[in-house]
Amino acid sequence: MLIVIGTVVGIVLSIVPYWILWKRTGHSGAWSLFLLLPVTGIVSYWILAFKEWPSDETDKDAADVF
C-alpha cells in the first residue's frame, strides 16, 4: 500500500509543475499528461523546449527598439 501511495505522490509531483509550465505558454495543461507515457513524455519536452514562447515575441519587440 505504501508503494502505491509513493507512486501516486511521485506522479503528482512531476505532473503539476509541468502542467503549470504548459499553461504559462498558452497551451492546455493536459500536455503534461504525456509524461505518463514513456516516449511521448520525452517528445513533449522537446516540443516545449523548441516552440515559440509568448516571451519570445516581446523580446523581438524590445530588440527592434535598438
C-alpha positions in Angstrom: 0.0 0.0 0.0 2.9 2.4 0.8 4.4 1.8 -2.7 1.1 2.8 -4.3 0.9 6.0 -2.3 4.5 6.8 -3.0 3.9 6.2 -6.8 0.9 8.5 -6.8 2.7 11.2 -4.9 5.6 11.0 -7.3 3.4 11.2 -10.3 1.6 14.2 -8.9 4.9 16.0 -8.0 6.1 15.5 -11.6 2.9 16.4 -13.4 1.8 19.6 -11.6 4.8 21.8 -12.3 4.8 20.7 -16.0 1.1 21.4 -16.1 1.7 25.0 -14.9 4.5 25.4 -17.4 2.3 24.4 -20.3 -0.4 26.8 -19.1 2.1 29.7 -19.0 2.9 29.0 -22.6 -0.7 29.5 -23.5 -1.5 25.8 -24.1 -3.6 23.2 -22.4 -2.1 21.8 -19.2 -3.2 18.4 -20.4 0.0 18.3 -22.4 1.7 17.4 -19.1 -0.2 14.1 -19.1 2.1 12.9 -21.9 4.7 12.4 -19.1 2.9 9.3 -18.1 3.8 7.6 -21.4 7.4 6.7 -22.0 8.2 8.1 -25.4 5.7 10.9 -25.6 6.9 12.4 -22.4 10.4 12.9 -23.9 8.8 14.3 -27.2 6.7 16.8 -25.2 9.8 18.1 -23.5 11.4 18.7 -26.9 8.2 20.4 -28.2 8.1 22.7 -25.2 11.8 23.5 -25.4 11.8 24.5 -29.1 8.4 26.1 -29.7 7.9 29.8 -29.8 7.1 31.2 -26.4 5.0 34.3 -25.8 8.0 36.0 -24.2 9.9 35.5 -27.5 7.6 37.9 -29.1 8.2 40.6 -26.5 11.9 40.0 -26.8 11.7 40.6 -30.6 9.8 43.9 -30.0 12.4 45.0 -27.5 15.2 44.2 -30.0 13.5 46.3 -32.6 13.8 49.4 -30.4 17.6 49.4 -30.7 
